[in-house]
Amino acid sequence: MGHSGALLQCQHLGGRGIQGNSFKVSLVFRVQDQLGLRRRPCLKNMNGFEEGVEFLPVNNAKQVEKRGPRRWVVMVAVVFSFLLLSLMAGLLVWHFHYRNVRIQKVFNGHLRITNENFLDAYENSTSTEFISLASQVKEALKLMYSEVPVLGPYHKKSTVTAFSEGSVIAYYWSEFSIPPHLEEEVDRAMAVERVVTLPPRARALKSFVLTSVVAFPIDPRMLQRTQDNSCSFALHARGRTVTRFTTPGFPNSPYPAHARCQWVLRGDADSVLSLTFRSFDVAPCDGHDSDLVTVYDSLSPMEPHAVVRLCGTFSPSYNLTFLSSQNVFLVTLITNTDRRHPGFEATFFQLPKMSSCGGLLSEAQGTFSSPYYPGHYPPNINCTWNIKVPNNRNVKVRFKLFYLVDPNIPVGSCTKDYVEINGEKFCGERSQFVVSSNSSKITVHFHSDHSYTDTGFLAEYLSYDSNDPCPGMFMCKTGRCIRKDLRCDGWADCPDYSDERHCRCNATHQFMCKNQFCKPLFWVCDSVNDCGDGSDEEGCSCPAGSFKCSNGKCLPQSQQCNGKDDCGDGSDEASCDNVNAVSCTKYTYRCQNGLCLNKGNPECDGKKDCSDGSDEKNCDCGLRSFTKQARVVGGTNADEGEWPWQVSLHALGQGHLCGASLISPDWLVSAAHCFQDETIFKYSDHTMWTAFLGLLDQSKRSASGVQEHKLKRIITHPSFNDFTFDYDIALLELEKPAEYSTVVRPICLPDNTHVFPAGKAIWVTGWGHTKEGGTGALILQKGEIRVINQTTCEELLPQQITPRMMCVGFLSGGVDSCQGDSGGPLSSVEKDGRIFQAGVVSWGEGCAQRNKPGVYTRIPEVRDWIKEQTGV
Ligand code: 4AZ
């Protein structure tokens, strides 16, 4: 027997209790282990003699008896009994409390009662008709769950929340108390859409035929919903009238904090609803606990029927119109924060349900769009367009605007909403594209599933001669026709680059990239990857272990971010992440306390880099009021409040002449050349000018929100040269300070060390000419352009570029500023999303021409002068 016999002996002595020795023993030992006691001392203490311990048989009761129960033995027995009892109690608590633990789950669902007709009284949850039908539905649900083994035993109760037409749809929630290990199985069982045949014993109850019975776990935040109805509203659209509703207190006081609000919207049978948020301003979307407005295509807040989830602030021109698939919508507002925002104002109306969508299109050309475009198409819809052009012609479809975005699916996987043509599915957000057929027929199919909708598409179909699809032009592989001279010119004009493939490069002025593209020779080694595969920048780089400066110089890596301008252009100190106080140079940011940093562009980036925090002071600038801007629709019209620092300068009797930017309540920045006197007009006279702030449309200068200001004085830069346009900058003081609003806000000014690197995308805005020699725009225009390397800039415009000037644009032309944009800002989105003014529109050779980018005054170069003059 040996040692194991001795172990059992010790255990035996300690055990008195419930389930037999071996079980007791193991528990005791567990306790001993937990108490830090070891087994051998237990043996020693109990027997006193090692020899008596080692080989004592278990059933040798006589020997044990002979020794007699000494006092310490009794004590040990008492202690052991106490431990055992505590353990048993613990075990019981564990057994009843934890082993029996259940999770409470609530499911939201709907079901259709096909053999019932909808009564108006069903809209009122206190009517006897509602109560009677609801109790029958509850009973039917109970019976239905009792037939499913994984549901029946755990079902607690169900509550019917609403009914709607079709025949009768009942919306309910069902509560379950389920063991945790069954949670997934229960979720699955509930989400199965089923047709229910009630068990025979239910027939007596009511001959219900239930279809589409389906339910989903409720959003946990809705669970916190209190039973009070203080923020619960029911609205029914009447006739053709538009019904308005708002969040409580809108617009004068913020919506309630930590609230659960809901609006049940209904229309008549066979109608659908069109819902529009006219004004939307709730707390910004930040993480899981932000305030949230959800629109459901149902009367139950079921996630798979959510049409949209909204938070943040939307600009008034953002399209927030949604269509329902039935005659109901449920809008919920869940607020988890104490932030003070006005909420929303919305309207809705009913319109007849579309009998079908799609159809036969048989003209030579025409247009079609997703249902209710540009409103959000309804969920759960299928449309098919059969397009047939004359027999001897082929057909192509051009999608001019295309938005089928579902936030919950990976980009490119068209598993939810899509357009299908020639067996290929298209979804997401796409710029203009063409799909052609090599016959006279094409079929376009559009599908939207039951959740998340978007604004859809606008398309045109055209017929073309199959032998000559692009008469007098080059046809891209995508079907687009472009001018013949754009082929092999170094710039991609076809969206698929097919105009730049299979080209023979002109050796005297072109470089052949590894990917076979031809690019202008002077783009080689200019620090911009023009080929796309980097081959134009290969062999220009510095040896391994060294750093390449923006001016091409190579430095040992150790000299990067050492606080000294070793490149000579500051580029080795421009993007250092480790912030160290270093000796001050022309390229290091100087904190208010005089210490300098080796981090590039540290001002207002959301991180306190200076020990005195001065880099994050005076940062109330460069932010828009609206977190959501409308998508660019077609052209490049700006959106309301998108560029709230943009100013329009009108000269007396001449209308808009120049742009400017707001940098503080009292000061504007513009271009000096706008204020040069001419024989017939004294442009330098501040009384001749009026500044319009918060303006979008030149024809609506008296619209609400627009501020009209006279000028107190004009300060042009003393070094402005009206021949070279060097130092083309002016400061304009307003007679009365501007009032900041959603459409009037200042832009941030960069520090004098701020670097806007070559290749950076920057926005230019203005009401200038939309074509060289054309006319000014009524609606503020915006265009995205890129900073061009200074050496390239000097080569393109020889002898004309000074260190105060910067080329920004595309060498391929196309997007540029033009006459009338002068004085306006270049807006650069920097770290933390803040917008800084990189430049002022100054001059250019023509507008949007190839190799002739626009020229802008560099703000960092004149930053100290601005501070001197204005204090800003
Ligand atoms: C102008 O005349 C002007 N393409 C402004 C910018 C540019 C050209 C002309 C740049 O105000």
Residues whose N, C-alpha, C, O or C-beta is under 5 A from the ligand:
A	BS01	4AZ	D816 S817 C818 Q819 G820 D821 S822 S842 W843 G844 G846 C847 A848 G854 V855
